[in-house]
Structure formats: structure tokens, C-alpha cells
Amino acid sequence: MATLVGVTAEQLALIATDPQVMHGQAVIAATRVPVSVVLDCIAAGMSVEEILAEYPTVTMDGIRAAAAYGALLARDEIVPLPPPE
């Protein structure tokens, strides 16, 4: 099982980009659910079960793949944050 900094090839296969689907945003493969929406759900404190109920086309593996993909992007992007108060 090959990995790309913590993301397996199997997880990457569950993420798709296509200019004809959601304007090229990364989505869970075979769905129109953007990775960003899944990450927003996780950030909002939704449980896996709640995400699966809200987006029935998404699988548990899809949620894990979205989280792994988001982590991969976070390693590559530096977003300036305000200094601590």
C-alpha cells in the first residue's frame, strides 16, 4: 500500500476532480459532495454518523479520505494566522 505523506493510494482514489463536476472542486469520488463540505462538517463537530446521514452517497472511507486529503493540503499550504492575544 503506497502512501504520499500519510495518504494512501486507496484514499486518493476516493477523491476526484473534474472541471465538469462542482467547477473542478475536489469531491468524494462518484458523488457531488466536495471534500471541503466534509471537512466543514468535521470542524463543526458532526459525528461520522451524522455526516453519513446528511450525505448518504458518502461512505466512511470517503470521510477518511477527505480528512487525509485535507491534511495533505495543510502540509503544503501556509495560511497566515493572527498572532495569539
C-alpha positions in Angstrom: 0.0 0.0 0.0 1.8 3.2 -1.2 1.5 6.4 0.7 2.0 10.1 -0.1 2.9 11.7 3.3 0.2 9.8 5.2 -2.3 9.5 2.4 -2.7 6.1 0.9 -3.3 5.5 -2.9 -6.6 4.0 -1.9 -7.6 7.2 -0.2 -6.5 9.3 -3.1 -8.6 7.1 -5.4 -11.7 8.2 -3.4 -11.1 11.9 -4.2 -11.9 13.2 -7.7 -11.6 16.5 -9.6 -13.3 17.1 -12.8 -14.0 20.6 -14.3 -17.5 19.3 -15.2 -18.3 18.5 -11.6 -18.6 21.2 -9.0 -16.4 23.5 -11.0 -13.4 21.2 -10.5 -13.5 21.2 -6.7 -12.1 18.1 -5.1 -15.1 15.8 -4.3 -15.7 12.4 -2.8 -15.4 10.2 -5.9 -18.8 9.2 -7.5 -20.6 11.9 -5.6 -21.0 15.7 -5.9 -20.0 16.2 -2.2 -17.0 18.5 -2.0 -14.1 17.5 0.3 -14.5 21.0 1.8 -18.0 20.2 2.9 -17.0 17.0 4.7 -14.1 18.9 6.4 -16.6 21.7 7.4 -18.8 19.1 8.9 -15.9 17.6 10.9 -14.8 21.1 12.0 -18.4 21.8 13.1 -18.3 18.8 15.4 -20.6 16.5 13.4 -20.1 12.8 14.1 -19.3 10.4 11.3 -22.8 9.0 11.7 -24.3 12.5 11.3 -22.2 13.1 8.2 -23.3 9.8 6.7 -26.9 10.6 7.4 -26.7 14.1 5.9 -24.8 12.9 2.8 -25.9 9.3 2.1 -23.7 9.0 -1.0 -20.6 9.4 1.1 -19.0 6.4 2.8 -16.9 6.1 6.0 -13.9 5.5 3.7 -14.8 8.7 1.8 -14.8 10.7 5.1 -11.4 9.3 6.0 -10.1 10.1 2.5 -11.4 13.7 2.8 -9.7 14.1 6.1 -6.4 12.7 4.7 -6.6 14.9 1.6 -7.3 18.0 3.8 -4.3 17.1 6.0 -2.1 16.7 2.8 -3.2 20.1 1.6 -2.5 21.6 5.1 1.1 20.4 4.8 1.5 22.2 1.5 -0.2 25.4 2.2 0.7 28.0 4.8 -2.1 30.3 5.8 -1.0 33.4 7.8 -2.7 33.3 11.2 -3.2 36.3 13.6 -0.8 36.3 16.5 -2.1 34.9 19.8 -3.6 37.5 22.1 
